[in-house]
Amino acid sequence: MSHEFHPTSLREYDIRGIVGETLSNDDAYAIGRGFGTLIARAGGRAVATGYDGRTSSPMLEDALIEGLNDAGINAISIGMGPTPMLYYAECVLDQVQGGIEITGSHNPANYNGFKMVFQGRPFFGEDIQQLGKMAADGDWEKAEGETVGTIERIDILDEYVARLTKNFTGKAMKIAWDAGNGAAGPVIEKLTANLSGEHHLLYTEVDGNFPNHHPDPTEEKNLADLKAIVAEKGLDFGVAFDGDGDRIGAIDGEGRVIWGDQLLQIYAEDVLQSEPGATIIADVKASQALYDRIAALGGQPLMWKTGHSLIKSKMKEVSSPLAGEMSGHVFFKHDYYGFDDAPYAAIRLIQAATNIGKSITQLRSDMVEMINTPEMRFQVDEIRKFAVIDEILERLAASGADVNNTDGARVNTQDGWWLLRASNTQDVLVARAEAKSEAGLDRLMAQIDEQLALSGLERGETVGH
């Protein structure tokens, strides 16, 4: 018995596709069987499973568990909930040696996918390619009789919610919470019921069709309802979550967006009070203002590659208590487990404002204002995208430019910086620029366009993720 995955479904950080087109129950079974085989060969016996609120998720979980069981692995299903609740289960349940969340994250409703943890570490890149090879070769363990795995369903929601506020001493505040009909909804309902202050909840009912707005808090248009309620009720700030609850978005009391790298400035100030001199990690898309701020607070700023699995791995390597990405993934090892958890990040935002002694609006106002572009993404042929970056790096090296090549090309000039990198998950190039003035930004964009032109490309229409 063997299985071929659709070539587009095995991604860098997860497996995903369009249900019924590039992702099926057979794929879910093969993932369970392959992952279960790896767990079994590493001496493990059980895997935690969970799923988000998409209509296709329960069906895919059934097939996944069948695959795990046929490899001789027991499944401990925590049912429907956000990805961080599955990560939490994987951390605290002694009987499991891995975890799989079925989720389409912030993708449209007809998508779904799988995020995996193997013995406490991110399962990505080569690991995911290995699942594909094992499926093609039929290289799977086969359990029979009494060795076939079992399924147990447990409810961990209350325990998880209690852990979110374990050491919480934050002040009572007035906050809006927009769950976007994603999987974090029930968590937010229980969490806010236990918090003092005034809490206004939006779209906490889980609905995989996302009837109100798309659950991606990095797109400002998806924050319109949050801004409206914060303004109408005169609230302190608002938070929003993506479809599977591992990314956070936020606005202050004046309705200004607090982007991922700006949130990290607030968290860093709080964390560095208790861990002076600590290394704090952000991705290559983050503002120079963040790196400068971490240094000014006495921390060690570290610029690293974009991608939640890559950041988590780097955190372990350098013992970092805090890391974050522009995309709203925030990782707290400080007083937590080191995975990206948006409900926890929301709690830590209240705690940070309390500890620092300023409102979220004041903290946002205190930040150095930079002029920057949003993330610009444009289609480039899959085979060509990395080659283009290599060509650009070669030309920049020859010209003596000030380049950081951690992940693509991030070029520093007197005006500011610009970035071109290849996406690991799509056939796109990503560009971003940041300057101290509009004229400076124009000069930086001209440099991006010049480099693209030299490689026979032009900045096209920005495509979604």
C-alpha positions, 0 to 999 in steps of 0.5 A, spaced: 500 500 500 502 506 498 500 513 497 501 520 493 500 527 495 498 532 491 505 536 489 502 542 492 500 540 499 507 538 502 509 545 505 515 548 509 511 548 515 505 544 514 501 540 510 495 544 506 490 544 500 483 545 498 479 540 500 476 535 495 481 538 490 488 537 493 487 534 500 483 528 501 481 523 507 486 519 503 491 524 505 489 525 512 490 517 513 497 517 510 499 523 514 497 519 520 500 512 518 506 516 516 507 520 522 505 514 527 510 510 524 515 515 525 513 516 533 513 508 533 520 507 531 522 513 536 519 508 541 513 512 542 505 510 543 501 516 543 499 522 539 494 528 541 490 530 535 485 536 535 482 540 529 479 547 528 472 550 526 472 548 519 467 544 516 471 539 513 476 538 520 472 532 523 472 528 517 479 529 516 481 527 524 477 521 523 481 519 517 488 521 521 486 517 527 485 511 523 492 512 520 495 513 527 491 507 529 494 502 523 501 504 525 500 502 532 499 509 535 494 511 540 490 517 539 488 522 544 483 527 541 482 534 544 477 535 539 475 542 536 480 548 539 485 553 537 492 550 535 495 553 541 491 548 545 493 542 541 500 545 543 499 545 550 496 538 550 502 536 547 506 539 552 503 537 558 500 530 557 505 525 559 502 519 555 503 523 548 510 524 544 507 528 539 501 532 536 497 534 530 492 539 529 488 539 523 487 547 521 487 551 515 489 557 519 487 563 516 486 560 509 479 561 505 474 556 508 475 551 503 482 549 505 485 545 510 491 542 513 495 539 518 500 542 523 505 537 527 509 537 533 514 531 534 517 530 541 516 537 543 520 540 537 517 543 530 516 538 525 517 541 518 521 542 512 525 535 511 520 532 516 514 533 512 518 531 505 520 525 509 512 523 510 511 524 502 517 519 501 514 514 506 507 514 503 510 513 496 514 507 498 509 504 503 514 505 508 509 504 514 508 500 520 502 495 520 499 494 527 495 488 527 490 485 533 492 487 540 497 492 537 492 496 533 492 503 536 486 506 540 482 512 541 481 516 547 477 523 547 478 528 552 476 535 554 482 539 556 479 546 554 478 548 562 485 546 564 488 550 558 484 556 559 486 556 567 493 555 565 493 562 560 492 566 567 496 562 571 501 567 574 496 573 571 496 579 575 494 584 570 489 590 572 482 591 570 481 594 563 476 595 557 477 590 551 474 588 545 476 581 543 474 579 535 475 571 534 473 572 527 468 565 528 475 561 528 477 556 533 479 560 539 472 563 540 470 558 546 477 559 549 476 567 549 469 566 552 471 562 558 477 566 558 474 573 559 469 570 563 474 569 569 477 576 567 476 583 571 474 589 567 469 590 561 470 585 555 466 586 549 466 579 544 465 579 537 464 573 533 466 567 538 461 562 535 465 557 531 463 557 524 467 554 518 464 559 513 467 565 516 460 569 515 463 576 518 470 577 516 476 573 514 480 571 520 486 574 518 488 579 523 494 582 519 489 585 514 487 591 516 480 591 513 479 585 517 479 589 523 474 594 521 469 591 526 474 591 532 475 598 531 468 600 531 466 597 537 473 600 541 471 607 538 463 606 540 465 604 547 471 608 548 475 601 550 482 601 552 484 596 546 482 591 542 485 584 540 483 579 534 485 572 532 486 568 526 482 562 524 486 557 528 488 562 534 496 562 533 496 569 531 494 575 534 492 582 531 491 588 536 489 596 535 490 601 541 484 605 544 485 610 538 484 605 533 491 605 530 493 598 528 499 595 533 503 591 528 506 584 530 513 588 530 510 593 535 507 588 539 514 585 540 516 592 543 511 592 548 512 585 550 520 586 550 520 591 555 516 587 560 520 581 559 527 584 559 525 587 566 525 580 569 530 577 564 535 583 563 540 582 557 536 576 554 536 575 547 529 577 543 528 574 536 524 577 530 524 576 523 527 579 517 520 583 516 520 587 522 522 594 523 529 597 525 525 601 530 524 594 534 531 592 533 533 599 536 528 598 542 530 591 544 538 594 544 535 600 548 532 596 553 538 592 554 536 586 550 540 582 545 536 583 538 537 577 533 534 577 526 532 571 524 528 567 518 521 568 517 517 562 519 514 559 526 518 553 525 524 556 524 523 561 529 521 556 535 528 552 533 532 558 534 529 560 540 531 553 543 538 554 540 539 561 543 535 560 550 531 566 548 525 568 552 521 571 547 520 572 539 515 574 534 514 575 527 510 581 523 505 576 521 502 576 529 506 569 531 508 571 538 512 566 542 513 566 550 518 562 553 518 566 559 513 563 564 510 559 558 512 553 553 515 557 547 510 556 542 505 561 539 499 562 542 494 568 541 490 568 547 496 567 551 499 573 547 492 577 549 493 576 556 500 578 556 499 584 553 494 586 559 500 584 563 505 588 560 501 594 560 500 593 568 507 592 569 510 598 565 505 602 568 502 605 561 496 604 557 496 600 550 495 607 547 500 611 550 505 605 549 503 605 541 504 613 541 511 612 544 514 608 539 518 611 533 514 612 527 517 609 521 514 610 514 513 603 511 510 599 506 505 593 507 508 586 506 508 586 498 507 579 495 507 578 487 507 571 483 514 568 481 515 562 478 516 556 483 523 554 480 525 561 479 524 564 486 530 562 489 534 563 483 532 571 483 534 572 490 541 569 489 542 573 483 540 579 487 545 577 493 551 576 488 550 583 485 549 587 491 555 583 494 559 586 488 556 593 489 559 593 496 552 594 499 550 593 506 546 587 506 543 582 511 542 575 508 539 571 513 533 570 509 533 573 502 536 580 502 535 585 507 539 592 505 541 597 509 541 604 506 542 611 509 534 612 508 532 606 511 532 598 509 529 594 503 527 587 503 526 581 498 525 574 500 522 568 497 516 565 500 517 558 503 510 556 502 508 559 496 510 561 489 511 568 491 517 574 492 516 578 498 518 585 498 518 590 504 521 597 505 522 602 511 524 609 511 524 615 515 521 619 510 516 619 504 522 621 499 527 616 502 521 610 501 521 612 494 528 611 493 528 604 497 522 602 492 526 604 486 532 600 488 527 594 489 524 595 482 531 596 479 534 589 482 527 586 480 528 589 473 535 586 472 533 579 473 527 580 468 522 581 473 517 587 475 513 588 481 506 585 480 500 585 483 500 584 490 497 577 491 494 574 498 496 569 502 
